[in-house]
Amino acid sequence: EEHRRLTLRERTYRDLLVGASRAVGGDEALVHVVEAARRLLDANRAKIYLPDADGRVLRNVAQSGAVAVPVLDIAVDAPDSLIARCFRGGRVERVADYGELDTPLAARVRANHT
């Protein structure tokens, strides 16, 4: 099983490099990156957000997999946004349950489930 997983990761990495080398524009390269990331992480969806020119808004520039809600821009200073929080802090965060987050939105989610 571990060998199969490593082989899949190596093949995904190779596909990513081949796709990036074939990409004409930056947008096409980002599509290859987000699809490779989704496969490597065995996720059902993945998105890439980049800041706009003013650095005030994060825009979804590429996505792969299932998208359950419309993709909206996110204010960099949005207190309830996990994406904005990761961007501001420069660190990756893993969330198993969004209801455990310490934000006003998470408190409302918890209140609706009790």
C-alpha positions as CSV (number, residue, x, y, z in Angstrom):
1,E,0.0,0.0,0.0
2,E,2.8,2.4,0.9
3,H,4.6,1.6,-2.3
4,R,1.5,2.3,-4.4
5,R,0.9,5.6,-2.6
6,L,4.5,6.7,-3.2
7,T,4.3,5.7,-6.9
8,L,1.0,7.7,-7.2
9,R,2.7,10.7,-5.6
10,E,5.7,10.4,-7.9
11,R,3.4,10.1,-11.0
12,T,1.4,13.1,-9.8
13,Y,4.5,15.2,-9.3
14,R,5.7,14.2,-12.8
15,D,2.3,15.1,-14.2
16,L,2.5,18.4,-12.5
17,L,5.9,19.2,-13.9
18,V,4.9,18.2,-17.4
19,G,1.7,20.2,-17.2
20,A,3.5,23.2,-15.9
21,S,6.1,23.0,-18.6
22,R,3.4,22.8,-21.3
23,A,1.4,25.7,-19.8
24,V,1.3,28.8,-21.9
25,G,-0.2,31.2,-19.4
26,G,-0.1,31.4,-15.6
27,D,-3.8,30.5,-15.2
28,E,-3.3,27.2,-16.9
29,A,-0.3,26.4,-14.7
30,L,-2.4,27.1,-11.6
31,V,-5.0,24.7,-12.8
32,H,-2.3,22.0,-13.0
33,V,-1.0,22.9,-9.6
34,V,-4.4,22.8,-7.9
35,E,-5.4,19.5,-9.5
36,A,-2.1,17.9,-8.5
37,A,-2.4,19.2,-5.0
38,R,-5.9,17.7,-4.7
39,R,-4.7,14.3,-5.8
40,L,-1.7,14.4,-3.6
41,L,-3.8,15.3,-0.6
42,D,-6.6,12.8,-1.6
43,A,-9.0,15.7,-1.2
44,N,-12.4,16.0,-2.8
45,R,-11.7,19.6,-3.6
46,A,-8.9,22.1,-3.7
47,K,-8.7,25.9,-4.4
48,I,-6.0,28.4,-4.9
49,Y,-6.6,32.0,-3.7
50,L,-4.2,34.9,-4.5
51,P,-4.3,38.5,-3.3
52,D,-5.4,41.2,-5.7
53,A,-3.1,44.0,-6.7
54,D,-4.0,46.1,-3.6
55,G,-3.6,43.1,-1.2
56,R,-7.0,43.6,0.3
57,V,-9.0,40.8,-1.4
58,L,-8.2,37.1,-2.0
59,R,-9.5,35.9,-5.3
60,N,-10.1,32.3,-6.3
61,V,-7.9,31.8,-9.3
62,A,-8.0,28.0,-9.7
63,Q,-10.1,25.1,-8.3
64,S,-10.4,21.4,-8.7
65,G,-13.0,18.8,-7.6
66,A,-16.4,19.2,-6.0
67,V,-17.4,22.8,-5.3
68,A,-20.4,22.9,-3.0
69,V,-20.9,26.7,-2.9
70,P,-20.2,29.6,-5.3
71,V,-16.7,30.8,-5.1
72,L,-16.5,34.3,-3.7
73,D,-13.7,36.8,-3.1
74,I,-12.5,36.9,0.5
75,A,-11.4,40.1,2.3
76,V,-7.9,39.6,3.7
77,D,-9.1,41.0,7.0
78,A,-12.2,38.8,7.3
79,P,-12.3,37.4,10.8
80,D,-14.4,34.4,10.0
81,S,-12.4,33.2,7.0
82,L,-10.0,30.3,7.5
83,I,-8.5,31.1,4.1
84,A,-7.8,34.7,5.1
85,R,-6.5,33.7,8.5
86,C,-4.0,31.3,6.8
87,F,-3.0,34.0,4.4
88,R,-2.5,36.6,7.1
89,G,-0.5,34.2,9.3
90,G,1.4,32.5,6.5
91,R,0.8,29.1,8.0
92,V,-1.3,26.1,6.9
93,E,-4.1,25.0,9.2
94,R,-6.0,21.7,9.3
95,V,-9.6,21.8,10.3
96,A,-11.5,18.6,11.0
97,D,-14.6,20.4,12.2
98,Y,-15.3,24.0,11.3
99,G,-17.5,24.3,14.4
100,E,-14.4,24.1,16.5
101,L,-13.0,27.4,15.1
102,D,-12.9,30.3,17.5
103,T,-14.8,32.9,15.4
104,P,-18.2,34.5,15.5
105,L,-19.3,32.4,12.5
106,A,-18.2,29.2,14.2
107,A,-20.2,30.1,17.3
108,R,-23.3,30.6,15.2
109,V,-22.7,27.2,13.6
110,R,-22.4,25.5,17.0
111,A,-25.6,27.2,18.2
112,N,-27.5,25.8,15.2
113,H,-26.3,22.2,16.0
114,T,-27.4,22.2,19.6
